[in-house]
């Protein structure tokens, strides 16, 4: 057994049942949603209070033991993999919704609340929390804050950091700090809230989160369209925006995914079609009716082969299930699938798609596209087989080419998924060295002993 | 003349005409929009390029000379007052709009661009940049970024930081760094963009800014309402939001301001009315027609004495002029007006208004209210006379009571205006000492010689 003295102290803090040391248990905390990495922790603790977390971090800080925070482990950049061993601190038992305040339009939750559980509670109150990563059925709110998660609704509603108003954080030395509050405007000193949001668990552990909510839109309609030509589909998306309409979602899938969806669901998609668009509009009833009509007109004028308004919620749900099936289809299409997250400026999307096609042809790897058409974040997924060493070497090279292509077009390494382990070798290509220097110094202020999720984001960290 | 050697070097960098040292010139840079502070700089420089700014900061850093950055000086928390003397670095000559990218929905500008000049250019392109501080006619975009400015449109559209995608910054040692980019999603390391946004010129000088734009809403309507009772007005605001309608603006003025507006404009306001609400809805034509109708119904049901839909743009503009006249009226109503910026959670607004009434009665100072009803940011303005020493002492005490009341209700020292000089004595009441410690350490990383806008935000800084 790993360091029995430490185990004993952890058991004294959280209780015997909340400390896992069996090989079988440790194995399940060795990985997250990321394809190519895993590493076993030495121990897993499941605290239920802020004070317990404070005690755990005090102990870890004193003994210089790495601590990797984790929610449901749906991270897909390796952020919740305990790459240095040590403690995995799992927040899933801290899953209380502490307050839903209708009058202030806020919710305060513990980090382990599953996003969809929160969504279900809010729906009953006619409230709405927009950030919607694909993992919403199982990811924790704490994880979405650590990763600053996005999702399809971001085009209209923005990402997680636009909804975080306040938090309680346990710093790496165990100090419990409150930052932000519950007002929608707050201008007191530097923005620590946004420093912690998206810091990938490297600066502390968020133990309470106050989120800004919005009233649930009264109505929603879904529009489904098929194009023979990706460029034409892209042009319509631009036209919709240019007409002053900001849809709630504009999702985009390519021919490969259309074929896979039809194979699985038989909903009558033309399997030779090049591109499918799935668009949601929401707002007041009059607004969605009018906007849906305008979008249908623009789709038809823009050369859509099919452009259809879902007649009711059931049909709308069928289309969105098809979209989700698309993702599942991608992951089952090859032994190893690398779901990439590079993002380019909206006006460079067609250039980027052309470049991806070239890279695919040159490398021989299939690259399929599914993602958010309105914000240049189209998640190119590369198919390979992680058992083949040669494949993996070529894969690294191919991914580097994809990143470089995105950066050349003014894009970014990651739109939503974060750096974690997956992209740290590339960070220096994307950022000014001084920016990395500033970030590392900030890390040094908050975590001088480098115990919080070490060896993430930067090389040699 | 102050340090002729430095003056000579500054002249070599920016040219003789762009260095001001005459007493008369220095006097005009001794103050900003803040009521109770002023301090003369030793020299004013007006650079036109990033490289010039880099050279100026290198020199200042080497010689340990304070540098206070400034745009139009509309700041109302003292942020652009050169309280330690030294150099005022004024960015107003760097006023080029470098790019408006319709396809990517972004604009890249220099810091000295006046916000309304940008707005006018964008309107021609059917684009929209929402942040709208009251100073929009003269404030610079750089200033709004330094202060993370808000305004009436924030209830629907959010504050400045939600629109800043990328920036070029000259760090205090002269290093020129690019952070962020031109994508709407970006997850590469810690969020330095939001660290600089709202840092009040204490971390560096922003020399280029890439802003996210949105398509201009196709239609807009203005609704005007009068209530006999502030609580009833507040209840209707909550009801509007609960019905899933998020208006573009919900502004609120009290009886004092109604009287002053009517005195100046004679538009038929009932001068005995307690509260006026001014509401804008925007979006597609169908949406605004439907939402305006719903809001009118809610206003009437909720006891509005008058609830009127502006029939056209001219009438809408008249109402918004009345709102602006209200602000002018406040400033001309007393020798000294302290426009406060404390903000409370939305659900505590009526408690806060009651408390302000008590404080006003106790202190004898008139306190009037005008501001943003939807987000708890109602700008209580305190009337006094800065020539009366006794008044000023009581004023300090009264302001402290207002801050403490807001903090007790879960509010914040500042919703929009920042800390600057005005509120630094109170920061320790609002933040955890460790939070201040972290902020000061971050300042230390970026500005170890403390030359950038020193003596702001924190005491003894």
Interface residues (C-beta under 8 A of the other chain):
Chain A: X101 X102 X103 X104 X105 X106 X126 X147 X148 X150 X154 X155 X158 X159 X161 X162 X171 X175 X177 X178 X179 X181 X182 X183 X184 X185 X186 X187 X188 X189 X190 X191 X192 X194 X195 X197 X198 X199 X214 X215 X216 X217 X218 X238 X241 X242 X243 X244 X245 X246 X283 X284 X285 X286 X287 X289 X290 X291 X294 X341 X343 X344 X345 X346 X347 X348 X375 X376 X377 X410 X411 X412 X413 X414 X415 X416 X417 X418 X419 X427 X430 X431 X432 X434 X435 X436 X438 X439 X441 X442 X443 X445 X446 X457 X458
Chain B: X101 X102 X103 X104 X105 X106 X126 X147 X148 X150 X154 X155 X158 X159 X161 X162 X171 X175 X177 X178 X179 X181 X182 X183 X184 X185 X186 X187 X188 X189 X190 X191 X192 X194 X195 X197 X198 X199 X214 X215 X216 X217 X218 X238 X241 X242 X243 X244 X245 X246 X283 X284 X285 X286 X287 X289 X290 X291 X294 X341 X343 X344 X345 X346 X347 X348 X375 X376 X377 X410 X411 X412 X413 X414 X415 X416 X417 X418 X419 X427 X430 X431 X432 X434 X435 X436 X438 X439 X441 X442 X443 X445 X446 X457 X458
